Amino acid sequence: MLTDLPVPALRLDLDGDALAANWRMLDRWSGAARAGAAVKADAYGVGAHRVVPLLREAGCRDFFVAHWLEAAALVDLLDPRELAVLHGPLSDADCRFARESGVRPVINSLEQARRWLAQGGGWCDLMVDTGMNRLGVAMTDLADETLRGLQVDVLHSHLVASEDEAGPNEQQRRRWREACAIVPHQRAALANSGGIALGPDFHGDLTRPGLALYGGHPNAAFDGKIRQVVVPRAAVLQVRRIAAGETVGYNATFTAPRAMRVGTIAIGYADGYLRCWSSRGVFRNSEKPLPVLGRVSMDMVVIDLDAAPDLAEGDWVSADYALPEAAQTSGLSQYELLTGLGRRFQR
Ligand SMILES: *Cc1c(COP(=O)(O)O)cnc(C)c1O
């Protein structure tokens, strides 16, 4: 048995205090409603195994994943009744898992409602479509007999463009209220992160922030309220000196204008550091900016070490990854920046 594992060359530093502070801020901002947490996609790439216990400690008691296998991976970390699966039951096996574990399915269609009831039913959530046309029971199906058999805890709908004041928020809110008047339920939920900023009319009993928990700013209303949660950090694999006129990386897109000291670091496409960061990304070592030179070259990136003459092989650098700014620089969405973080990071 091997006892000494090799040392990782890539880390995702998680600021647990910032995560908890973001949840508490969103919970307060949700007013009379409680804030839950969307922890699908491995808590947006941050690492659900770390995020769920930290959020529970902060007081969160409602968690949402997309897939059933995500739920199965989390049931030991919480009371399964705190967890709901947004995709809903696609098979009888999903229903059996839900009934045995206590995890709630979010019913999205009459078909899913029938399947759930045929397997014995019990507490579930219901998603009503108010304009997204992605998942959810249509407004026109709300009077259907089938739904009356359901024992609905949370009646959900989901906003199309909550971050955009000019979006169809008000129309969706009215439809959601209408749905609430038709289908008996315990709690009502509409707002994702952006929806929380739309005010009390959008809060219902429970909000479902995801992005903002992890440091995302859906719009300027979040500036100054939400803290950065994760920082990708990579080890320097090699330091080299290059002469003026030499090129760096695949396709030679950077040519050194002068003699330079450069460092090759262990981060690349598989880690979510995509080609859009080529010649744009910045890493730092004690605040000093170390810009990316040329292309991201598969598993590696070369950075300019001029600002950090003492930096050596084995040292660590941090990516500039504050989400609103990183989205601007890279052209990726804040969601892509988080969920794309690969499996090689030590989390
Ligand atoms: C992912 C998701 C959320 C969280 O959305 P954010 O924009 O990340 O806050 C909320 N509700 C539903 C139904 C979701 O699928």
The ligand as an ORCA input file, in Angstrom:
! r2SCAN-3c Opt
* xyz 0 1
  C     -29.810     26.287    -10.825
  C     -31.122     26.739    -10.356
  C     -31.206     27.785     -9.435
  C     -30.038     28.636     -9.011
  O     -29.874     29.645     -9.970
  P     -28.731     30.766     -9.863
  O     -28.987     31.645    -11.030
  O     -27.451     30.046     -9.958
  O     -28.916     31.440     -8.561
  C     -32.458     28.076     -8.925
  N     -33.543     27.390     -9.321
  C     -33.503     26.407    -10.240
  C     -34.741     25.716    -10.647
  C     -32.283     26.056    -10.798
  O     -32.234     25.093    -11.720
*
